[in-house]
Amino acid sequence: MSQPALRRFYRQVTVAELPDGFAIELDGKVLRSPAKNDLHLPSRALAEAIAAEWAAQGEKIQPSTMPLMQLAATAIDRVAPDRARIVAEIAGYAGTDLVCYRAAEPPALAARQIQLWDPLIDWLRRRYDVSLAVTSGIVAIPQPSATLQTLTRVVEGYDDFALAALANLVSVSGSLVIALALADGEIVPEEAAHAAQIDELFQAERWGEDAEAVERRVAQIGDLVAAKRFLDLLRLG
């Protein structure tokens, strides 16, 4: 059963500067994470955006309308204490990345995968000097160990906050390649969603749309937009 929505208990939302970052205050009381950890944010831009999410709440607080707050809390409560496992989990996607497994039939779908996915693999090679093997079918193929090691180092280079956003991008898209391209600004969220949803979109064109599938795809785009915005706000400082 879902928990009842919490009634709004504050009037004013402000951002406070701290020696180690920024905090959000609700009626002068410092906001803490759901796990009761200090919610210290590294970027004023991010703190102000999260404060705006809190300020926009109505009579009842709806966490689903605060994706930036959710990502920040994830970084503090889940990523920071379990960083090594999360890095390994994210980097592990490279071993069986979505964009490496192509359809043999029908030819139209195979051609579309080539059109959308090959440029991403080419970008990854230029950006990180790595190569990925591509195959038709679902039987797993090994990827070069040097590629996997390099991409693990790339993921390790993300700080806890950026790692929380990257984890969301990977989970939503099902691809480390798509996630890294979006995080790096090579593609925009709508392009990332299209690349991730290519098989489903192709089937919808042939057999018609399903309302639940459309709703799911729209939600995926929303998640990608939120995670990319989170990364952009981190970089603004």
Secondary structure, 3 states (H helix, E strand, C coil): CCCCCEECCCCCEEEEEECCEEEEEECCEECECCCCCECCECCHHHHHHHHHHHHCCCCEECHHHCHHHHHHHHHHHHHHHHHHHHHHHHHHHHHHCHHHEECCCCHHHHHHHHHHHHHHHHHHHHHHCCCCCCEECCCCCCCCHHHHHHHHHHHHCCCHHHHHHHHHHHHHHCCHHHHHHHHCCCCCHHHHHHHHCHHHHHHHHHHCCCHHHHHHHHHHHHHHHHHHHHHHHHHHC
